[in-house]
Amino acid sequence: MASRPDAPHLPRSAPIEAYGKGGFAFADMSHRGSLLCLPEAIWAWPVAKPEEIDFTPYWKKPILENEE
C-alpha cells in the first residue's frame, strides 16, 4: 500500500475518468504520478518503474505446497 498511513489518498473507490501526460483524473480531481487503486481507497504511490515495487512482505508469506 502507500508508504505512510497519512499519505495523500481518496478514502473510497472512484472510476478513473481520464489518463495521460503522466497523470490521472478521477472524482473531480487530478493527480500526476502513480496511483494504487484499491476497493477501499485510491492512494498516491511513489512508484515510477516496476522494479521499484517492494514485494518483500509477500515473499515472506508461506507458500502452500500441493497435497499428495
C-alpha angles and dihedrals in degrees: 000000000000115000095241130035089227094051115129110279145149106238094220139044121270134174118257102244098187141352138191144101090055098306150076137229119214138145092009089303137096133217131191114213136024126337132201105211114198130167092255101040149355114236133194103242123201094216121118100164132031092243089063092066111105108217093172096110089056095046090059093061114099116261115229113234124213113264115235 
